[in-house]
Structures are given as structure tokens and as C-alpha cells.
Amino acid sequence: MRYTELTKKELQREYTKLTRRYTDFVREPLELDMTAEDIFGKSESRRAARHFGTVLGKELSDTGAAQPAPVEDAVAALATMPGCAPRTVELCRQAGVRFDAIDHSTVLARIIPADARSEELTHAASVFAISARLAALESLQSVLRS
């Protein structure tokens, strides 16, 4: 379901559902910093990066809220809806996961910490995706109100 094709009521329902999931992330924040630049080159394993990307893909499939973007020197990058990157990063930080917004529509995970466990990566990817979805829904709802 692409968010741009939803009715106002459907957008509100989706927002309420995602807010519940996001609230769980905030209640038990995961302190994980994925903003540090990896000065030694790709220290994270390819398997961990693939796992992170798989979770992102599942969480974002067909919403139109964000999609993977090719960015050099990053484990993962999302191209969000225009103007949603700063809000996405803010929501992620409130849930304890730090990412970078490099412009108004691109969010990066620069590194996967070497000590990150699979469950933490799943959690971080879910926070990343849910935050991008919430930011997109907030943006669309403000457009509908005007």
C-alpha cells in the first residue's frame, strides 16, 4: 500500500498502528550509534549488512515512505520522501538509535558496530524503517490538513 494512495482515514489508521510500535521502541531504547565513520574500511560483516537491509526491505515494502539509496561509504542509506530525513533521524534518536541525515531526503547508517548482535540489528533496522514511515505519514497528513 503506497502511502500517497491512501485516504485520510487510512493514513490515520496506519499512523496510529505505527505509533504503537514506535512507542515500544521508545520505552526500551536501544543505544546504538550507526553514525561513526569507519576509518578502517568496512569493519561490519557483509552478513550483518545484508540482514540489516533485509529487515529494512520488509518494513518498507511498497509504502513509498523510503527506499534504499546507493551511497558510498555507508552500510545502508534511505531516500525518504522529500523533507522527511531530519524528522526520521529525530525519531530514531528518541528511540536510541543514531543515524545521519545528509540532506532533506537521505538518511545513512554509516557503520554497523562490530559488537552489534543480530537482534540489535533487527531492532535498529525496524526503528529506522518505522521512523521513516512515521515521518512520511506526518508529512502527508499535514498536506491533507492544508
Phi and psi restraints in degrees (value plus and minus 20) as a CYANA .aco file:
   2 ARG   PHI     -98.0   -58.0
   2 ARG   PSI     111.4   151.4
   3 TYR   PHI     -80.2   -40.2
   3 TYR   PSI     -53.5   -13.5
   4 THR   PHI     -89.5   -49.5
   4 THR   PSI     -32.7     7.3
   5 GLU   PHI    -119.8   -79.8
   5 GLU   PSI     -20.4    19.6
   6 LEU   PHI    -104.7   -64.7
   6 LEU   PSI     131.9   171.9
   7 THR   PHI     -97.1   -57.1
   7 THR   PSI     149.9   189.9
   8 LYS   PHI     -78.7   -38.7
   8 LYS   PSI     -62.7   -22.7
   9 LYS   PHI     -84.4   -44.4
   9 LYS   PSI     -62.9   -22.9
  10 GLU   PHI     -85.3   -45.3
  10 GLU   PSI     -58.8   -18.8
  11 LEU   PHI     -81.0   -41.0
  11 LEU   PSI     -63.6   -23.6
  12 GLN   PHI     -84.8   -44.8
  12 GLN   PSI     -61.1   -21.1
  13 ARG   PHI     -82.0   -42.0
  13 ARG   PSI     -65.5   -25.5
  14 GLU   PHI     -83.2   -43.2
  14 GLU   PSI     -61.5   -21.5
  15 TYR   PHI     -82.6   -42.6
  15 TYR   PSI     -63.6   -23.6
  16 THR   PHI     -82.8   -42.8
  16 THR   PSI     -64.1   -24.1
  17 LYS   PHI     -81.5   -41.5
  17 LYS   PSI     -66.1   -26.1
  18 LEU   PHI     -89.7   -49.7
  18 LEU   PSI     -53.6   -13.6
  19 THR   PHI     -82.3   -42.3
  19 THR   PSI     -58.3   -18.3
  20 ARG   PHI     -81.7   -41.7
  20 ARG   PSI     -66.1   -26.1
  21 ARG   PHI     -83.3   -43.3
  21 ARG   PSI     -63.6   -23.6
  22 TYR   PHI     -83.5   -43.5
  22 TYR   PSI     -59.1   -19.1
  23 THR   PHI     -79.1   -39.1
  23 THR   PSI     -57.0   -17.0
  24 ASP   PHI     -82.8   -42.8
  24 ASP   PSI     -58.8   -18.8
  25 PHE   PHI     -83.9   -43.9
  25 PHE   PSI     -60.8   -20.8
  26 VAL   PHI     -90.9   -50.9
  26 VAL   PSI     -56.4   -16.4
  27 ARG   PHI     -82.2   -42.2
  27 ARG   PSI     -57.4   -17.4
  28 GLU   PHI    -146.5  -106.5
  28 GLU   PSI      54.2    94.2
  29 PRO   PHI     -86.1   -46.1
  29 PRO   PSI     124.2   164.2
  30 LEU   PHI    -120.3   -80.3
  30 LEU   PSI     100.5   140.5
  31 GLU   PHI    -106.2   -66.2
  31 GLU   PSI      78.7   118.7
  32 LEU   PHI    -160.2  -120.2
  32 LEU   PSI     101.5   141.5
  33 ASP   PHI    -122.2   -82.2
  33 ASP   PSI      93.7   133.7
  34 MET   PHI    -131.5   -91.5
  34 MET   PSI       3.9    43.9
  35 THR   PHI    -120.0   -80.0
  35 THR   PSI     -40.0     0.0
  36 ALA   PHI     -82.3   -42.3
  36 ALA   PSI     120.1   160.1
  37 GLU   PHI    -101.3   -61.3
  37 GLU   PSI     119.0   159.0
  38 ASP   PHI    -108.2   -68.2
  38 ASP   PSI      77.3   117.3
  39 ILE   PHI     -91.7   -51.7
  39 ILE   PSI     -37.2     2.8
  40 PHE   PHI    -116.0   -76.0
  40 PHE   PSI     -16.7    23.3
  41 GLY   PHI      68.2   108.2
  41 GLY   PSI     151.3   191.3
  42 LYS   PHI     -62.4   -22.4
  42 LYS   PSI      66.5   106.5
  43 SER   PHI    -102.6   -62.6
  43 SER   PSI     -39.3     0.7
  44 GLU   PHI     -98.4   -58.4
  44 GLU   PSI     134.1   174.1
  45 SER   PHI     -97.6   -57.6
  45 SER   PSI     132.3   172.3
  46 ARG   PHI     -83.0   -43.0
  46 ARG   PSI     -55.6   -15.6
  47 ARG   PHI     -82.7   -42.7
  47 ARG   PSI     -63.4   -23.4
  48 ALA   PHI     -83.8   -43.8
  48 ALA   PSI     -62.5   -22.5
  49 ALA   PHI     -83.9   -43.9
  49 ALA   PSI     -60.6   -20.6
  50 ARG   PHI     -84.5   -44.5
  50 ARG   PSI     -62.7   -22.7
  51 HIS   PHI     -79.4   -39.4
  51 HIS   PSI     -66.4   -26.4
  52 PHE   PHI     -78.0   -38.0
  52 PHE   PSI     -67.9   -27.9
  53 GLY   PHI     -83.9   -43.9
  53 GLY   PSI     -56.7   -16.7
  54 THR   PHI     -84.4   -44.4
  54 THR   PSI     -64.8   -24.8
  55 VAL   PHI     -83.5   -43.5
  55 VAL   PSI     -63.5   -23.5
  56 LEU   PHI     -77.6   -37.6
  56 LEU   PSI     -66.1   -26.1
  57 GLY   PHI     -79.5   -39.5
  57 GLY   PSI     -62.9   -22.9
  58 LYS   PHI     -84.9   -44.9
  58 LYS   PSI     -62.9   -22.9
  59 GLU   PHI     -89.9   -49.9
  59 GLU   PSI     -48.6    -8.6
  60 LEU   PHI    -124.9   -84.9
  60 LEU   PSI     -25.3    14.7
  61 SER   PHI     -70.2   -30.2
  61 SER   PSI     104.2   144.2
  62 ASP   PHI      40.8    80.8
  62 ASP   PSI      -4.6    35.4
  63 THR   PHI    -105.3   -65.3
  63 THR   PSI     -48.9    -8.9
  64 GLY   PHI      59.9    99.9
  64 GLY   PSI     -19.3    20.7
  65 ALA   PHI     -91.2   -51.2
  65 ALA   PSI     -56.6   -16.6
  66 ALA   PHI    -185.7  -145.7
  66 ALA   PSI     139.1   179.1
  67 GLN   PHI    -165.4  -125.4
  67 GLN   PSI     134.9   174.9
  68 PRO   PHI     -77.2   -37.2
  68 PRO   PSI     123.9   163.9
  69 ALA   PHI    -149.4  -109.4
  69 ALA   PSI     119.6   159.6
  70 PRO   PHI     -97.3   -57.3
  70 PRO   PSI      98.6   138.6
  71 VAL   PHI    -157.7  -117.7
  71 VAL   PSI     107.3   147.3
  72 GLU   PHI     -86.7   -46.7
  72 GLU   PSI     128.8   168.8
  73 ASP   PHI      43.1    83.1
  73 ASP   PSI      14.1    54.1
  74 ALA   PHI    -160.0  -120.0
  74 ALA   PSI     125.7   165.7
  75 VAL   PHI     -91.9   -51.9
  75 VAL   PSI     -62.7   -22.7
  76 ALA   PHI    -169.2  -129.2
  76 ALA   PSI     125.8   165.8
  77 ALA   PHI    -159.9  -119.9
  77 ALA   PSI     120.3   160.3
  78 LEU   PHI    -137.4   -97.4
  78 LEU   PSI     113.9   153.9
  79 ALA   PHI    -114.6   -74.6
  79 ALA   PSI      87.9   127.9
  80 THR   PHI    -105.8   -65.8
  80 THR   PSI     154.8   194.8
  81 MET   PHI     -81.7   -41.7
  81 MET   PSI     129.5   169.5
  82 PRO   PHI     -71.4   -31.4
  82 PRO   PSI     109.9   149.9
  83 GLY   PHI      64.7   104.7
  83 GLY   PSI     -22.5    17.5
  84 CYS   PHI    -113.3   -73.3
  84 CYS   PSI     -31.7     8.3
  85 ALA   PHI     -81.1   -41.1
  85 ALA   PSI     -67.9   -27.9
  86 PRO   PHI     -80.1   -40.1
  86 PRO   PSI     -60.6   -20.6
  87 ARG   PHI     -87.7   -47.7
  87 ARG   PSI     -58.4   -18.4
  88 THR   PHI     -79.3   -39.3
  88 THR   PSI     -67.0   -27.0
  89 VAL   PHI     -83.7   -43.7
  89 VAL   PSI     -61.0   -21.0
  90 GLU   PHI     -81.2   -41.2
  90 GLU   PSI     -66.0   -26.0
  91 LEU   PHI     -83.1   -43.1
  91 LEU   PSI     -61.2   -21.2
  92 CYS   PHI     -80.7   -40.7
  92 CYS   PSI     -65.1   -25.1
  93 ARG   PHI     -83.3   -43.3
  93 ARG   PSI     -57.3   -17.3
  94 GLN   PHI     -83.3   -43.3
  94 GLN   PSI     -46.9    -6.9
  95 ALA   PHI    -114.2   -74.2
  95 ALA   PSI     -13.2    26.8
  96 GLY   PHI      69.1   109.1
  96 GLY   PSI     -12.7    27.3
  97 VAL   PHI    -136.2   -96.2
  97 VAL   PSI     107.9   147.9
  98 ARG   PHI    -124.2   -84.2
  98 ARG   PSI     105.7   145.7
  99 PHE   PHI    -147.7  -107.7
  99 PHE   PSI     150.3   190.3
 100 ASP   PHI    -130.3   -90.3
 100 ASP   PSI     120.1   160.1
 101 ALA   PHI    -121.9   -81.9
 101 ALA   PSI     102.4   142.4
 102 ILE   PHI    -118.0   -78.0
 102 ILE   PSI     -33.8     6.2
 103 ASP   PHI    -180.1  -140.1
 103 ASP   PSI    -186.0  -146.0
 104 HIS   PHI     -92.4   -52.4
 104 HIS   PSI     -30.7     9.3
 105 SER   PHI    -159.5  -119.5
 105 SER   PSI      -4.2    35.8
 106 THR   PHI    -150.5  -110.5
 106 THR   PSI     107.2   147.2
 107 VAL   PHI    -139.0   -99.0
 107 VAL   PSI     116.4   156.4
 108 LEU   PHI    -139.3   -99.3
 108 LEU   PSI     124.6   164.6
 109 ALA   PHI    -127.6   -87.6
 109 ALA   PSI      88.4   128.4
 110 ARG   PHI     -99.3   -59.3
 110 ARG   PSI     -50.6   -10.6
 111 ILE   PHI    -171.2  -131.2
 111 ILE   PSI     128.8   168.8
 112 ILE   PHI    -122.6   -82.6
 112 ILE   PSI      96.4   136.4
 113 PRO   PHI     -75.8   -35.8
 113 PRO   PSI     119.3   159.3
 114 ALA   PHI     -78.6   -38.6
 114 ALA   PSI     -49.5    -9.5
 115 ASP   PHI    -113.1   -73.1
 115 ASP   PSI     -13.5    26.5
 116 ALA   PHI     -92.1   -52.1
 116 ALA   PSI     109.9   149.9
 117 ARG   PHI    -107.1   -67.1
 117 ARG   PSI     143.8   183.8
 118 SER   PHI     -76.3   -36.3
 118 SER   PSI     -62.6   -22.6
 119 GLU   PHI     -84.3   -44.3
 119 GLU   PSI     -56.9   -16.9
 120 GLU   PHI     -87.5   -47.5
 120 GLU   PSI     -58.3   -18.3
 121 LEU   PHI     -87.3   -47.3
 121 LEU   PSI     -60.3   -20.3
 122 THR   PHI     -81.1   -41.1
 122 THR   PSI     -65.7   -25.7
 123 HIS   PHI     -81.4   -41.4
 123 HIS   PSI     -67.5   -27.5
 124 ALA   PHI     -82.6   -42.6
 124 ALA   PSI     -62.1   -22.1
 125 ALA   PHI     -85.2   -45.2
 125 ALA   PSI     -58.8   -18.8
 126 SER   PHI     -85.5   -45.5
 126 SER   PSI     -61.9   -21.9
 127 VAL   PHI     -80.2   -40.2
 127 VAL   PSI     -65.3   -25.3
 128 PHE   PHI     -76.8   -36.8
 128 PHE   PSI     -70.8   -30.8
 129 ALA   PHI     -89.8   -49.8
 129 ALA   PSI     -65.7   -25.7
 130 ILE   PHI     -83.1   -43.1
 130 ILE   PSI     -59.3   -19.3
 131 SER   PHI     -84.2   -44.2
 131 SER   PSI     -61.2   -21.2
 132 ALA   PHI     -84.4   -44.4
 132 ALA   PSI     -59.8   -19.8
 133 ARG   PHI     -86.7   -46.7
 133 ARG   PSI     -63.3   -23.3
 134 LEU   PHI     -82.9   -42.9
 134 LEU   PSI     -63.4   -23.4
 135 ALA   PHI     -80.9   -40.9
 135 ALA   PSI     -61.3   -21.3
 136 ALA   PHI     -84.8   -44.8
 136 ALA   PSI     -64.0   -24.0
 137 LEU   PHI     -84.6   -44.6
 137 LEU   PSI     -60.7   -20.7
 138 GLU   PHI     -81.1   -41.1
 138 GLU   PSI     -61.8   -21.8
 139 SER   PHI     -83.6   -43.6
 139 SER   PSI     -65.9   -25.9
 140 LEU   PHI     -86.1   -46.1
 140 LEU   PSI     -58.4   -18.4
 141 GLN   PHI     -85.5   -45.5
 141 GLN   PSI     -57.8   -17.8
 142 SER   PHI     -88.0   -48.0
 142 SER   PSI     -52.4   -12.4
 143 VAL   PHI     -87.0   -47.0
 143 VAL   PSI     -61.3   -21.3
 144 LEU   PHI     -87.8   -47.8
 144 LEU   PSI     -50.5   -10.5
 145 ARG   PHI     -91.4   -51.4
 145 ARG   PSI     -47.9    -7.9
